[in-house]
């Protein structure tokens, strides 16, 4: 069941809300929580009922082990929990990739029947590993099985995040007013949800029409030229951002409708002035998990720079592999590891006065943002392409190896220029989906949105008002008329976004992060 579907918006969600608040009261949340767990399991099993067995086993295994760890915090028990969770994830996600690597190295031909990746396994696995590790450390409080089930299965964040932490979520279920209906929760929740829905249905799916054909071309071995390559790379850059941040906004908005504050997952990542800053803004909950449960246990930034860079590289490469089973994801993680190592080395150099004076012209914030953004776009190419050959072909296009081509409408202009400059190596035609200016106008428009406008958190974190969007990274409210308020202007804007989004439901479009 997709958020961007009629059945979800006009059937499932209203029934879930009515049942939740209809069964709730401030003295007993139990019936409302049971209802929400059942609704979440129904939502999860809507694609494939057999998924229920997997997630039920995972929940039961981790909850029981958590109880045992709370009484007997042995490393061997924690190891069993981590190996069990990672083993389950590895079987479904990495078996075929591992066999492919073994076959290539040994010239064997081992095969396994197609393994369908269960929805959300990457997300609920990480959530439960964090719970077990913190239980081992003595940092968790006993919780009921019912509350634990809701923590794992809560449908807004179950499928594609954000990766919620037990410390942020479980205490909310015990609040007396948890199941008491509040107009403010519904109004701000609906606003954030429809902002996210608009991002997905109008902005992400709109620019996808220009990104997909370019990547399909290179996978078929067709050469692309300079402007087409950069147009396709930029189009995918914005498609991915508005698709995933749109889902995260919808998750946060839905959570707020049920009185639950979910963590922020994005904070204007394309405004980052360096790669370190980018990872403080992009997929925040994954970054936090990798830092706390992988980078720091590896040693973090202790024991010198060499080990720090090693730990950073391992963390980013494994983070890349978490996104998908393929060498492209490993390379993407390694690229960002390389970026981060250079960024940390650069910061170290800035402590040296001579180096600081030398690079001062490069320290301009606008240059830094543009450079960071370009590096991110470059890395997204290998993240998106399905094969290494496709990545190489795409990068050749970006480098201009396949020449420069302009829209066919400019053919006469080019003929005039060649009369003056006979050696001009530019032709007209061959721009594919960017054959008209519309694609580039889309790119420019979305670039203006991500660079010049406030993000969802800033819009809905009213200055001086208790309307913080979520637990976690906060934002200063804008001291302008753009701050969210439950007024007519925002009601009209929300309604327009909702109408435009719903009108696009005739075209089924899954979220990009469902495959991870």
C-alpha positions in Angstrom: 0.0 0.0 0.0 1.5 3.3 -1.1 1.0 6.6 0.6 0.3 8.1 -2.8 -2.7 5.9 -3.5 -6.5 6.2 -3.2 -6.8 3.2 -0.9 -4.4 4.6 1.6 -5.6 8.2 1.6 -9.3 7.6 1.5 -9.7 4.3 3.2 -6.9 3.0 5.3 -5.8 6.3 6.9 -9.2 7.6 8.0 -10.1 4.2 9.4 -6.8 4.0 11.3 -7.3 7.5 12.8 -10.9 7.0 13.8 -10.2 3.6 15.4 -7.1 4.9 17.2 -8.8 8.0 18.8 -12.1 6.2 19.2 -10.6 3.5 21.3 -8.3 5.8 23.3 -8.6 7.6 26.6 -6.1 9.3 28.9 -6.3 6.5 31.5 -5.7 3.5 29.2 -3.8 3.6 25.9 -3.8 -0.2 25.5 -6.7 -0.6 23.1 -5.5 2.2 20.9 -2.0 0.7 20.7 -3.5 -2.7 19.8 -5.5 -1.1 17.1 -2.4 0.7 15.7 -0.3 -2.4 15.7 -3.0 -4.3 13.9 -3.4 -1.5 11.4 0.4 -1.4 10.9 0.7 -5.1 10.3 -2.2 -4.9 7.8 -0.4 -2.1 6.0 2.9 -4.1 5.9 1.2 -7.3 4.7 -0.9 -5.5 2.0 1.8 -6.3 -0.6 2.5 -9.9 0.5 0.9 -11.5 3.6 3.8 -13.9 3.9 5.9 -10.9 5.0 4.0 -11.1 8.3 5.9 -14.3 9.3 9.2 -12.7 8.8 8.6 -9.5 10.7 6.7 -11.4 13.5 9.7 -13.7 13.9 12.1 -10.8 14.0 10.1 -8.9 16.6 9.7 -12.0 18.9 13.3 -12.9 18.6 14.6 -9.5 19.5 12.1 -8.8 22.2 12.9 -12.0 24.0 16.6 -11.5 23.6 16.2 -8.0 24.9 14.6 -9.3 28.1 17.5 -11.8 28.5 20.1 -9.1 27.9 18.5 -6.8 30.5 19.1 -9.5 33.1 22.3 -11.0 31.9 24.3 -8.6 29.8 26.8 -11.0 28.2 28.7 -10.2 25.0 28.0 -13.6 23.7 24.2 -13.0 23.9 24.6 -9.7 22.1 26.6 -11.3 19.4 23.9 -13.9 18.9 21.4 -11.0 18.4 23.6 -9.1 16.0 24.5 -12.1 14.0 20.9 -13.2 13.9 19.6 -9.9 12.6 22.5 -9.3 10.2 22.2 -13.0 9.0 18.5 -12.6 8.2 19.2 -9.3 6.3 22.2 -10.8 4.5 20.3 -13.9 3.3 17.5 -11.9 1.7 19.6 -9.0 0.5 23.1 -10.2 -0.3 22.9 -14.0 -1.1 22.8 -13.5 -4.9 25.4 -10.8 -4.8 27.8 -13.0 -2.8 27.2 -15.9 -5.2 27.9 -13.7 -8.1 31.2 -12.6 -6.6 32.2 -16.2 -5.8 31.3 -17.3 -9.3 33.4 -14.5 -10.8 36.4 -15.3 -8.6 36.3 -19.1 -8.9 34.7 -19.5 -12.4 31.9 -21.6 -10.8 28.2 -21.3 -11.7 26.4 -21.6 -8.3 22.9 -20.3 -8.5 20.0 -19.8 -6.1 16.4 -19.3 -6.8 15.3 -15.7 -6.9 15.1 -14.2 -3.4 12.5 -11.4 -3.1 13.7 -8.7 -0.7 11.1 -8.2 2.0 9.9 -4.7 2.4 11.5 -2.6 5.2 14.0 -5.3 6.3 16.9 -2.9 6.1 15.1 -0.4 8.4 13.5 -2.6 11.1 16.8 -4.6 11.3 18.8 -1.6 12.2 16.2 -0.3 14.7 16.3 -3.6 16.6 20.0 -3.9 16.5 20.2 -0.5 18.2 17.7 -1.7 20.8 19.8 -4.8 21.6 23.1 -2.9 21.8 21.6 -0.3 24.1 20.0 -3.0 26.3 23.4 -4.6 26.6 24.8 -1.3 27.7 22.0 -0.9 30.2 20.6 2.2 28.4 17.0 0.9 27.8 14.0 0.7 30.1 11.7 -2.3 30.3 8.8 -2.0 27.9 5.8 -4.1 27.2 5.6 -6.4 24.2 2.7 -4.4 22.8 4.7 -1.2 22.9 7.7 -2.9 21.4 5.6 -4.2 18.5 4.4 -0.7 17.8 7.9 0.7 18.0 9.0 -1.7 15.2 5.8 -1.8 13.0 4.4 1.8 13.2 3.3 2.1 9.6 4.4 5.7 8.8 8.1 4.9 9.2 8.1 1.1 8.7 8.7 0.9 5.0 11.4 3.5 4.3 12.3 5.2 7.5 13.2 7.4 9.2 15.1 4.8 11.3 13.6 5.5 14.7 15.5 5.1 18.0 13.7 3.4 20.9 14.8 6.3 23.3 12.8 8.8 21.2 9.7 6.7 20.5 8.9 4.3 23.3 8.5 6.9 26.0 5.8 8.6 23.8 3.6 5.6 24.0 3.4 5.9 27.8 2.2 9.5 27.9 -1.3 9.8 29.3 -2.4 12.2 26.6 -0.9 9.9 23.8 -4.3 8.8 22.5 -6.2 12.0 23.2 -7.2 13.8 20.0 -5.6 17.2 19.5 -6.5 19.5 16.7 -3.0 20.9 16.5 -1.5 17.4 15.9 -4.0 16.8 13.1 -3.5 20.2 11.4 0.3 20.3 11.4 0.4 16.6 10.6 -1.8 17.0 7.6 0.3 20.0 6.4 3.6 18.2 6.7 2.0 15.1 5.0 0.7 17.0 2.0 4.0 18.9 1.6 5.7 15.5 1.4 3.0 14.1 -0.9 3.5 17.1 -3.2 7.2 16.6 -3.2 6.8 13.0 -4.3 3.9 13.2 -6.7 4.6 16.5 -8.4 8.3 17.3 -8.0 10.0 13.9 -7.8 7.8 12.1 -10.3 7.8 15.2 -12.6 11.6 15.4 -12.9 11.8 11.5 -13.1 10.5 11.7 -16.7 13.7 13.4 -17.7 16.1 11.3 -15.5 14.9 7.8 -16.3 15.4 7.9 -20.1 19.0 9.0 -19.8 20.0 6.3 -17.4 18.1 3.7 -19.5 20.2 4.8 -22.5 23.5 4.1 -20.9 22.3 0.7 -19.6 21.6 -0.2 -23.2 25.1 0.9 -24.2 24.0 4.1 -26.0 26.5 7.0 -25.7 25.2 10.2 -24.3 26.6 13.7 -24.8 27.8 16.3 -22.3 24.6 18.3 -21.7 22.4 15.2 -21.7 24.6 13.5 -19.2 24.7 16.5 -16.8 21.0 17.0 -17.3 20.2 13.4 -16.5 22.5 13.4 -13.4 21.0 16.6 -12.1 17.5 15.3 -12.8 18.1 12.2 -10.8 19.8 14.2 -8.0 16.5 16.1 -7.5 14.3 13.1 -8.1 16.0 11.2 -5.4 15.9 14.1 -2.9 12.2 15.0 -3.4 11.2 11.3 -3.5 13.0 10.3 -0.3 12.6 13.6 1.6 8.9 13.6 0.5 8.4 10.1 2.0 10.1 11.2 5.2 7.9 14.3 5.5 4.8 12.1 5.0 6.1 9.7 7.7 6.6 12.6 10.1 3.2 14.1 9.2 1.4 10.8 9.6 3.2 10.2 12.9 2.1 13.6 14.2 -1.6 12.9 13.2 -1.3 10.0 15.7 0.4 12.2 18.3 3.8 10.7 17.7 6.9 12.8 16.9 9.2 11.0 14.5 12.8 12.2 13.9 13.8 14.6 11.1 15.6 12.8 8.3 16.6 15.7 6.0 17.7 19.3 6.7 18.5 21.0 3.3 21.4 18.6 2.4 22.1 20.3 -0.9 22.8 23.6 1.0 25.8 21.9 2.6 29.1 23.7 2.4 31.2 20.5 2.7 30.7 16.7 2.7 30.9 16.5 6.5 28.0 19.0 6.6 26.2 17.0 3.9 26.1 13.9 6.0 24.8 16.0 8.9 21.9 16.9 6.8 21.2 13.9 4.5 19.4 10.8 5.9 20.1 11.9 9.4 18.8 8.8 11.1 21.0 6.5 9.1 24.0 8.8 9.7 23.3 8.7 13.4 23.0 5.0 13.5 26.2 4.4 11.5 28.1 6.9 13.8 26.9 5.5 17.1 26.7 1.7 16.3 29.6 1.3 13.8 32.0 4.2 13.5 32.4 4.8 17.3 32.7 1.0 18.2 35.4 0.7 15.5 37.4 3.4 17.4 35.9 6.6 15.9 38.5 9.4 15.8 40.7 8.0 18.5 44.2 6.5 18.0 45.3 8.9 15.4 44.3 10.1 11.9 45.2 6.9 10.0 42.8 4.8 12.1 40.2 7.5 12.0 40.2 7.5 8.2 40.2 3.7 8.2 37.1 3.7 10.5 35.5 6.3 8.4 36.1 4.4 5.2 34.7 1.1 6.6 31.6 2.9 7.9 30.9 4.6 4.6 31.5 1.5 2.4 29.3 -0.6 4.7 26.7 2.2 4.6 26.9 2.1 0.8 26.4 -1.7 0.9 23.4 -1.2 3.2 21.7 0.6 0.3 21.9 -2.3 -2.0 23.7 -5.5 -3.0 26.0 -4.4 -5.8 29.4 -3.1 -6.6 27.9 0.3 -7.6 26.7 0.8 -4.0 30.2 -0.2 -2.7 31.8 2.3 -5.0 29.3 5.0 -4.0 30.2 4.4 -0.3 33.9 4.4 -1.1 33.5 7.7 -3.0 31.9 9.4 -0.1 34.6 7.9 2.2 37.2 9.5 0.0 35.3 12.8 0.1 35.1 12.7 3.9 38.8 11.8 4.3 39.8 14.7 2.1 37.4 17.0 4.0 38.9 16.1 7.4 42.4 16.5 6.1 41.4 19.9 4.7 40.0 20.9 8.0 43.3 19.8 9.7 45.2 21.9 7.2 43.2 25.0 8.0 44.8 24.9 11.4 48.1 25.7 9.8 48.3 29.5 9.1 50.3 29.2 5.8 47.8 26.7 4.4 44.9 28.8 5.5 46.3 31.8 3.6 47.0 29.7 0.5 43.4 28.3 0.2 41.5 31.4 1.4 40.2 32.1 -2.1 38.5 28.7 -2.1 36.8 29.2 1.3 34.0 31.3 -0.1 30.7 29.7 1.1 29.1 29.9 -2.3 32.0 28.2 -4.0 32.1 25.6 -1.2 28.4 24.8 -1.7 28.7 24.5 -5.4 31.7 22.2 -5.1 30.0 20.0 -2.5 26.9 19.8 -4.6 28.9 18.9 -7.7 30.7 16.1 -5.9 27.4 14.7 -4.6 25.9 14.8 -8.1 28.9 13.0 -9.4 28.5 10.2 -6.8 24.8 9.8 -7.4 25.5 8.6 -10.9 27.2 5.3 -9.8 24.5 5.0 -7.1 21.7 5.1 -9.8 23.3 3.1 -12.6 22.7 -0.6 -12.5 26.1 -1.7 -13.9 29.7 -0.6 -13.8 29.7 -0.3 -17.6 26.7 2.0 -17.4 28.5 4.2 -14.8 31.6 4.4 -17.0 29.5 5.3 -20.1 27.7 8.0 -18.1 30.9 9.5 -16.7 32.3 9.7 -20.2 29.3 11.7 -21.3 29.7 14.0 -18.3 33.4 14.5 -19.2 32.4 15.4 -22.8 34.2 12.4 -24.3 31.1 11.8 -26.5 31.0 15.4 -27.7 28.6 18.2 -27.0 25.2 18.3 -28.5 22.5 21.0 -28.4 18.7 20.8 -29.2 17.8 20.4 -32.9 16.0 23.8 -32.7 19.5 25.4 -32.6 20.7 23.7 -35.8 20.5 26.9 -37.9 22.4 28.9 -35.2 25.1 26.3 -35.1 25.5 26.4 -38.9 26.0 30.1 -38.7 28.6 29.7 -36.0 30.5 27.0 -38.0 30.7 29.4 -40.9 32.8 31.6 -38.6 34.4 28.8 -36.5 34.9 25.8 -38.9 36.5 23.6 -36.2 33.6 24.0 -33.7 32.9 20.5 -32.3 29.3 20.9 -31.4 26.3 19.5 -33.2 22.5 19.7 -32.9 20.3 16.8 -31.8 20.8 13.7 -29.7 19.7 15.2 -26.4 17.0 12.6 -25.9 14.6 13.6 -23.1 16.5 16.9 -22.9 15.8 17.7 -26.5 13.6 20.6 -25.5 14.2 23.2 -22.8 11.6 21.8 -20.5 13.9 19.4 -18.8 16.5 22.0 -18.1 13.7 24.3 -16.8 12.7 21.6 -14.4 16.3 21.3 -13.2 16.7 25.0 -12.7 13.3 25.3 -10.9 14.1 22.5 -8.5 17.6 23.8 -7.9 16.1 27.1 -6.9 13.7 25.3 -4.5 16.4 23.4 -2.7 18.9 26.3 -2.5 16.7 29.3 -2.0 13.6 28.2 0.0 13.1 27.1 3.6 12.8 23.3 4.2 9.8 21.7 5.8 11.2 21.8 9.3 11.9 25.5 9.0 8.4 26.2 7.7 6.7 24.3 10.5 8.9 25.2 13.5 7.2 28.5 14.3 9.5 30.9 16.2 8.5 31.0 19.8 5.8 28.4 19.3 5.7 24.8 20.5 5.3 23.4 17.0 8.6 21.6 16.6 8.3 19.1 13.9 10.1 16.2 15.5 12.6 15.0 18.0 16.2 15.5 17.0 17.8 18.2 14.9 15.9 21.4 15.4 15.7 24.6 13.4 15.2 28.2 14.1 11.8 29.3 13.1 11.7 31.9 10.3 10.7 35.3 11.7 8.5 35.9 8.6 5.0 35.4 7.4 6.0 32.0 5.9 6.0 30.2 9.2 3.3 27.6 9.5 0.2 28.7 11.3 -3.3 27.1 11.5 -4.7 29.9 9.3 -6.7 30.3 6.1 -3.6 30.9 3.9 -1.9 27.7 5.0 -5.2 25.8 4.7 -5.5 26.9 1.1 -1.9 26.1 0.3 -2.3 22.6 1.9 -5.5 22.0 0.0 -3.9 22.9 -3.3 -0.9 20.6 -2.7 -3.3 17.8 -1.8 -5.5 18.3 -4.8 -2.6 18.4 -7.3 -1.1 15.4 -5.7 -4.3 13.3 -5.7 -4.8 14.1 -9.4 -1.6 12.4 -10.1 -2.6 9.1 -8.4 -3.6 7.6 -11.7 0.1 6.9 -12.4 1.4 4.4 -9.9 4.8 5.4 -8.7 6.7 3.6 -5.9 9.2 5.3 -3.7 12.8 4.9 -4.7 14.0 3.8 -1.2 11.5 0.8 -1.2 14.2 -1.2 -2.9 16.7 -0.6 -0.2 
